[in-house]
């Protein structure tokens, strides 16, 4: 559940032509999440650095990581990582034998 004053942003990486925007308000954050991570995506729970997170796949390709900042029992912030370099590194870590 998103906090009423939740916010979200996306890390596209340093080479991205897109501006860094912060979306505020639970309704706007939810609308953006559903737009990018709705029916076409598969989301898999995978905590990162002690934070709750989801790996986002389109088809079999990792296309983003959603990291949540919690406040009590609600989501205060959603940070989405789509930086190709960071995703490439994570892909190698996920594929490494245990």
PEBELLIN-V908470 format. One line per field, one symbol per residue. phi: phi as a letter, one per 20 degrees, with the letter a starting at -180 (. if undefined). Layout:
phi->???
//
This chain:
phi->.efgdfbbbceenfefeffeddecngfffffffffeceffdddcfagclndfbcedddmddfdacddddeclddeebcdddcggffffffgfffefff
//
